[in-house]
Amino acid sequence: MTLSSSAGAILTPSELRIVKQSCMDCLSGWARHKEMITRPLIRRAPDSSNSLDFYEDADKERRPRATYRCSRKVKSSRSRQRDLGEIGVSDPARLDKKGDENVTQNAVFDSDLEQPVAPDQFDDNYRTSKWEIWAYYTYYIGNNGLTLFNFAPTAFQNLLYQAAGDSGVLPFAGRLRTIDSIVLLSNGISFAIQIAVFLILGSFADFGSWRPNILIVLSLVAYAIGFGWLGVHTEEKWRVGVGLYIVGLIAYQTTLTFWTAAFPGLARNTAELKNKAEDYMAGTISRDEYDQADMMKRSQLANMAFYIQSVGEIVILAVIVGIMFGLKVNASEANNNWGLSVLIAFASGVWLLLSIPWFIMEKRRPGQDPRGNIIMAGIKQLYYALSQVWKLKQSLLYLIGYFLLGDSLNTTVTVIGTLQNSIVAYNTLQLTYLLIVGIAAQGAGIYAFWFIQRRYNLGTKTMFNVIAFSIILLDGWGMIGIWTQRFGFHHAWEVWLYQVFYGLFVCPWYSYSQIMISEVTPRGYEFLFFSLFSIIGKTSSFIGPIVSSAIIDATPSGNASTPFYFLFALSLCSFIMLVFCVDLKKSRKEQEAFLKEKMERSTQSSDGSVTGLEQK
C-alpha cells in the first residue's frame, strides 16, 4: 500500500499504522532490516509516492542512508485519503509538533508493533455492531444440537432396534452386524468424511471473503436432513435412516465448528478493541494490557453465546414437551416414532429461522490474500501449517491436553448417561425433564464463570483450570461407586445432582475450551486451527468409549462403573499437564514468530512484490 502526501513530509504514527497493517510486504521488509536503520527519521521520498527515505537524524539537507521502495500499484488519491480517514488522519502531510524523531521511533521500533494487531481492525466497513453480535448468538440458539445431535441419533437407533427384532442383528456393510456395531461403524464413516471436509474447507476458509458461504451451504444441508426425518419413521426405512444419521452428524459438527471459528474476528473488530489498539499504538498501554483486553472480549462473546443458547434451548424444550403430549408419544410405538421425527423437524425449523439474521448481518471480512488461485493457496497453507506447527510448542501442548481431557469428559458423559438411562428406566419424559434441569444449570454456570472472570479480571487459563478440576471431581465420584452402592451414580437423587453439578461446573468447558483454542491460534489461521482441533475432539470421542467398553468386558462382574478408574487417572494427568505445561504468554511469542516467518517466506516467493531496501 502507498500513502498520499506532500514531498518530504514526515510520516506520523497514524500513517505508519496504515502501512504496517495494510502492506505486509513493507512489514516484512522493516522486520528484516530493522538492525540496519537504528534510530532513523523516516520521510516519504520527494520523487516517488511509493518510497520511504531513512535518515540518521532530522537534518533535511543530508542524503538518506537508505530507501525502502514498495513496488505495489499506487492507489488513487481518493482511495488513499479514505484509508487515512478510517483512523482519523485528516491531513496526511501534517507534522507532529512534539518532536518528529521521537514520534517516528516510537511508531516503528516498539518491538510489540512488529505484528499487526488485527488484519482488518481499522476498517469501519467491517466494524462489529451489536446487531451482528446478537445475530451470531441467535444462530447458536438454533444450532443447539437437539436436532441432529440429540433426537436424530435416538430416532436412528430406535429404528435399528425395531428392525432387528429379537435377533438383534441387521445386514450392513457386507455382513450381519449388531445394532451397536452399526452405530459405531456409521460414526466411523461420518468421522472419516468430517476429517476430509475439515482439512479441505478449513485450509481454504482463511482466504478471501467467501467463508460465510461455507456455513450457509452446510446449514442448508442440515435443514434438509432435519426435515427429511419426517419421511423416515418406520422400521423398514432404517437404511435411509443410516444415511440421514451419517450426513446429519457431518452437517451438525461442521456448522458448529465454522460458526465458532468466527468469534475471534468478531471480537477483534469491535469498537472496544479498536480503542485499545489505538491506545496501544499511541504507547499508553502495553502489549500485555492489549492482549488482556483482547482475551476478555473473546471470552465475553463465547460465554454469552453459550449462556443465551442455554436460555433459548430451555424455551425450545418446553415447547417440545408440549408437542410430545400433543402427539401422545407414550400411547404406541408408532406414535413415539412419529413424535421423534416431528421433534427433529420442529427443531430444524427453529434453527432455520434463527439462522437468517446471521446469514444477512455477518460482514464478509477479508481473510488472507491468496495471491492467486485460492485452491493452491489453501493446499500450501495446510502443508505449511502441518510442517511448521511443531514450532508452536504451546499450541501442540494444548492440543495434547485438549485431546486427553476431551476424551475423558466425552467418555465420562457417555458412561454416566448409560447409568442414568438405566436408573430412570429410559422414560422419555423423565429424561427430558433431566435435560431441562441440566441446561438451566448450564446457563447459570456459564454466566457465573463469565461474571467471576470479568469481576476479578481473571485469565482464560485460570477459568479453564477450574473446569478441568471439576471433571476430576466428577470422575472421582463415579470411581467411589465401584466400591459401594451407597452413592456413585446408583440412585435417582444422584442423577438430578449430577445434572446440576455438570451444568454449573463442567459445561463451561464447551466455551472455555474454544476460547483456549483462540488463545493458541495464530491470527489469520482461525478456521484452519479450529478445524484441526475439531478433528482431534472427534477422535477423542471415539477412543475413550472403546477403551471403557473393553474395561467393562474384562471385568468379571461386568460393573458399568469400572471405567471410572481409567477416566479418573486420565483426567488427573491431563489436568497436571495443562496447568504446568501450557503457557499462553509463550504461545503468543511463538505465534508472532510463526507469522513473521510465514510473511517473510511469502515475500520472498512473490515476484516483484517487494524490491527491498536499496542503499543509496
MOGI-V869216 format. One record per pair of residues at least 24 apart in sequence whose C-alpha atoms are under 7 Angstrom apart, sorted by the first residue. I is the first residue (numbers start at 1). J is the second residue. D is the distance in Angstrom with one decimal. If there is no record, write none. Layout:
# MOGI-V869216
<<I;J;D> <I;J;D>>
This chain:
# MOGI-V869216
<<1;72;6.6> <1;74;7.0> <2;49;6.7> <2;50;5.2> <2;74;5.7> <2;75;6.6> <3;49;6.9> <3;80;5.7> <4;49;6.7> <4;77;6.4> <4;80;6.0> <5;92;5.8> <5;93;5.1> <6;93;5.8> <7;44;6.6> <7;45;6.6> <7;46;4.3> <8;43;5.7> <8;44;5.3> <8;45;5.9> <8;46;5.2> <9;43;5.8> <9;44;6.1> <9;93;5.5> <10;42;6.5> <10;43;4.8> <10;44;6.9> <10;95;6.0> <11;42;6.6> <11;43;6.0> <12;95;7.0> <12;96;6.8> <12;104;6.9> <13;103;6.7> <13;104;6.7> <13;107;5.2> <14;89;6.9> <16;107;6.9> <20;116;6.6> <21;116;5.4> <21;119;6.3> <25;603;6.0> <25;610;6.2> <26;70;6.9> <28;599;6.3> <28;600;5.8> <29;612;6.4> <31;114;6.7> <39;105;6.3> <41;101;5.7> <41;104;6.3> <42;104;6.9> <50;74;6.9> <58;101;7.0> <65;615;6.8> <65;616;6.3> <66;613;6.7> <66;614;6.2> <66;615;4.9> <66;616;5.8> <67;613;5.8> <67;614;5.5> <67;615;6.5> <68;612;6.2> <68;613;4.7> <68;614;6.4> <69;611;6.4> <69;612;6.5> <69;613;6.8> <70;610;5.6> <70;611;6.5> <71;608;6.9> <71;609;6.0> <71;610;5.8> <71;611;6.5> <72;609;6.3> <86;122;6.5> <86;123;6.2> <86;124;6.5> <87;122;6.5> <112;287;6.4> <115;592;6.7> <118;268;6.7> <121;268;6.6> <121;269;5.3> <121;274;6.4> <122;274;6.8> <126;269;6.9> <126;363;6.2> <126;365;6.1> <127;269;5.2> <127;270;5.9> <128;266;6.0> <128;269;5.4> <128;270;4.8> <132;358;6.9> <132;361;5.5> <132;362;6.1> <135;357;5.2> <135;358;4.6> <135;361;6.9> <136;358;5.6> <137;305;5.0> <137;308;6.9> <138;354;5.5> <138;355;6.8> <139;354;5.4> <139;355;4.6> <139;358;6.4> <140;305;6.9> <140;309;5.9> <141;309;4.3> <141;312;5.8> <141;313;6.4> <142;350;5.8> <142;351;3.6> <142;354;5.6> <142;355;6.8> <143;351;5.7> <144;309;7.0> <144;313;6.8> <146;347;6.7> <147;226;6.7> <147;344;4.8> <147;347;5.7> <147;348;6.1> <148;226;7.0> <148;248;5.5> <148;249;6.2> <148;252;6.3> <149;249;6.7> <151;340;6.6> <151;344;6.2> <152;245;6.7> <152;344;6.5> <153;245;6.6> <155;340;6.1> <156;241;5.7> <156;242;6.9> <156;245;6.7> <159;234;6.8> <159;235;5.0> <159;238;5.6> <160;238;6.1> <162;235;5.9> <163;235;5.1> <163;236;6.7> <186;246;6.1> <187;246;6.9> <190;246;5.1> <190;247;6.9> <190;249;6.7> <190;250;6.1> <194;250;5.9> <195;535;6.1> <198;531;5.2> <199;531;6.8> <202;527;5.3> <202;528;4.3> <202;531;5.6> <203;378;4.8> <203;379;6.7> <203;381;6.4> <203;382;5.5> <203;528;5.2> <204;374;6.9> <204;375;6.7> <204;378;4.5> <205;527;6.0> <206;367;5.4> <206;368;6.1> <206;524;6.4> <206;525;6.1> <206;527;5.9> <206;528;7.0> <207;367;4.7> <207;368;4.6> <207;369;6.0> <207;370;5.8> <208;366;5.3> <208;367;4.8> <208;368;6.0> <208;369;6.2> <208;370;6.9> <209;364;5.3> <209;365;5.7> <209;366;4.6> <209;367;6.0> <212;364;6.9> <215;255;5.7> <215;258;6.3> <215;259;6.9> <216;359;6.9> <218;251;5.8> <218;255;6.1> <219;251;6.9> <219;255;6.2> <221;251;6.5> <222;248;6.2> <222;251;5.3> <222;252;6.6> <223;348;5.6> <223;352;6.7> <226;344;5.7> <226;345;5.2> <226;348;5.5> <227;345;4.7> <227;348;6.9> <229;341;5.3> <229;344;7.0> <229;345;6.9> <230;341;5.1> <230;342;6.3> <230;345;6.7> <233;337;5.4> <233;338;5.7> <233;341;6.4> <257;530;6.7> <257;531;6.8> <257;534;6.9> <258;527;6.8> <261;526;6.0> <261;527;5.5> <261;530;6.1> <263;298;6.8> <263;301;6.8> <263;302;7.0> <264;298;6.0> <264;518;6.8> <267;297;5.7> <267;298;5.5> <268;294;6.9> <298;515;6.8> <299;515;6.3> <302;511;5.8> <303;446;6.3> <303;450;6.5> <303;511;5.9> <306;511;6.7> <307;443;4.8> <307;446;5.9> <307;447;6.1> <310;439;5.9> <310;440;6.8> <310;442;6.7> <310;443;5.1> <311;443;6.3> <314;436;6.0> <314;439;6.7> <314;440;6.9> <317;436;7.0> <367;524;6.7> <368;524;6.6> <392;587;7.0> <392;590;5.6> <392;591;6.7> <394;582;5.7> <394;583;6.5> <394;586;7.0> <394;587;5.2> <395;520;5.1> <395;587;6.6> <397;582;6.2> <398;578;6.7> <398;582;6.2> <401;574;5.5> <401;577;6.7> <401;578;5.9> <403;536;6.1> <403;537;6.1> <403;540;5.9> <404;570;6.9> <404;574;5.9> <405;571;5.7> <405;574;5.5> <406;537;6.5> <406;540;6.3> <407;540;4.4> <407;541;5.6> <407;544;5.6> <408;544;6.7> <408;567;5.5> <408;570;6.3> <408;571;5.9> <409;471;6.9> <410;541;5.6> <411;541;6.9> <411;544;5.4> <411;545;5.4> <412;567;6.9> <419;489;6.9> <420;495;6.2> <423;491;6.8> <423;492;6.3> <434;496;6.8> <434;499;6.9> <437;499;6.6> <437;500;6.9> <438;499;4.5> <438;500;5.7> <438;503;5.4> <439;503;6.5> <441;500;5.4> <441;503;4.5> <441;504;5.3> <442;503;3.7> <442;504;5.4> <442;507;5.9> <444;504;6.4> <445;503;6.0> <445;504;3.8> <445;505;6.2> <445;508;6.8> <446;504;7.0> <446;508;5.2> <460;512;7.0> <460;516;6.8> <464;512;6.0> <465;579;6.7> <467;505;6.0> <467;506;5.6> <467;508;7.0> <467;509;6.2> <468;575;6.0> <469;575;6.9> <470;505;6.1> <470;506;6.2> <471;506;6.4> <471;571;6.9> <472;568;6.1> <472;571;5.6> <472;572;6.2> <475;564;5.8> <475;567;6.3> <475;568;5.0> <476;568;6.0> <478;561;6.7> <478;564;5.9> <479;561;6.8> <479;564;4.9> <479;565;6.0> <481;561;6.6> <482;561;5.6> <482;562;6.1> <519;584;7.0> <520;587;6.0> <522;591;5.1>>
